[in-house]
């Protein structure tokens, strides 16, 4: 996985929240797969995440090469809905309290 990822916040540029509120889970589950444990596992390229108390969608840059159609769909969805998109500036050593991946 590339260290360069994009974070799509669950908030629009104008500060309003996108409805339905479960859009992050819906998009994440499009690329998820059932594992040998019969549980749904998110893709390493697209997954929900809570950053500073805000639910977000993390898109790894590798998705652009691995599945360009999915990458374009997600980015277009975010742009059409006016969602905030920014580079992932988290460090991998942050505590679980401040940043946790939702699995």
C-alpha positions as CSV (number, residue, x, y, z in Angstrom):
1,X,0.0,0.0,0.0
2,X,1.2,3.5,-0.8
3,X,1.6,5.8,2.2
4,X,-0.2,8.5,0.2
5,X,-3.9,8.2,0.9
6,X,-6.9,10.5,0.6
7,X,-9.4,11.1,3.4
8,X,-13.0,11.9,2.5
9,X,-14.8,13.4,5.4
10,X,-18.4,12.8,6.2
11,X,-19.0,16.5,6.0
12,X,-19.6,18.7,3.0
13,X,-17.6,21.8,2.2
14,X,-20.4,23.9,3.6
15,X,-20.3,22.1,7.0
16,X,-23.5,20.0,6.5
17,X,-23.5,16.2,6.8
18,X,-24.3,14.0,3.9
19,X,-27.4,11.9,4.2
20,X,-27.9,9.0,4.4
21,X,-25.4,8.9,7.2
22,X,-24.2,5.3,6.4
23,X,-22.8,6.3,3.0
24,X,-19.2,5.5,4.2
25,X,-20.2,1.9,5.2
26,X,-22.1,1.5,1.9
27,X,-19.1,2.5,-0.2
28,X,-16.6,0.5,2.0
29,X,-18.7,-2.6,1.7
30,X,-18.8,-2.4,-2.1
31,X,-15.1,-3.5,-2.2
32,X,-15.2,-5.7,1.0
33,X,-15.0,-9.4,0.9
34,X,-16.0,-12.3,3.2
35,X,-13.0,-13.9,4.7
36,X,-12.4,-17.5,5.8
37,X,-13.9,-16.6,9.1
38,X,-17.2,-15.8,7.4
39,X,-16.9,-12.1,8.4
40,X,-16.8,-9.1,6.1
41,X,-13.3,-7.6,5.7
42,X,-12.8,-4.1,4.3
43,X,-10.5,-3.7,1.3
44,X,-7.0,-2.5,2.1
45,X,-7.6,0.3,-0.3
46,X,-10.9,1.6,0.9
47,X,-12.1,1.6,4.5
48,X,-14.0,3.6,7.1
49,X,-12.1,5.3,9.8
50,X,-12.8,7.7,12.7
51,X,-10.4,10.6,12.8
52,X,-10.7,13.1,15.6
53,X,-14.3,11.9,16.3
54,X,-15.3,12.4,12.6
55,X,-16.3,9.4,10.5
56,X,-14.3,9.4,7.3
57,X,-13.5,7.2,4.3
58,X,-9.9,6.5,3.6
59,X,-8.9,5.8,0.0
60,X,-5.4,4.5,-0.6
61,X,-3.7,5.8,-3.7
62,X,-3.1,2.2,-4.9
63,X,-6.8,1.9,-5.6
64,X,-6.3,4.1,-8.7
65,X,-4.1,1.4,-10.2
66,X,-5.8,-1.7,-8.7
67,X,-9.4,-0.7,-9.6
68,X,-9.6,2.6,-11.6
69,X,-13.3,2.3,-12.0
70,X,-13.9,2.1,-8.3
71,X,-11.5,4.9,-7.7
72,X,-13.2,7.2,-10.2
73,X,-16.6,6.3,-8.8
74,X,-15.7,7.2,-5.2
75,X,-13.9,10.4,-6.1
76,X,-16.8,11.5,-8.4
77,X,-19.3,10.7,-5.6
78,X,-17.3,12.8,-3.2
79,X,-16.9,15.7,-5.6
80,X,-20.6,15.7,-6.7
81,X,-21.7,15.8,-3.1
82,X,-19.3,18.5,-2.2
83,X,-17.5,16.4,0.4
84,X,-14.2,17.5,1.9
85,X,-11.3,15.6,0.4
86,X,-7.8,15.9,1.8
87,X,-4.5,14.0,1.9
88,X,-4.2,11.6,4.8
89,X,-1.8,13.3,7.2
90,X,-2.0,10.9,10.0
91,X,1.1,9.1,11.3
92,X,1.0,5.4,11.8
93,X,2.0,5.8,15.4
94,X,-1.0,7.7,16.6
95,X,-2.9,6.2,19.5
96,X,-6.1,4.2,19.0
97,X,-8.0,6.8,21.1
98,X,-7.4,9.5,18.5
99,X,-7.7,7.5,15.4
100,X,-9.1,4.1,14.9
101,X,-10.0,2.0,11.9
102,X,-13.6,0.7,12.0
103,X,-13.7,-3.0,11.1
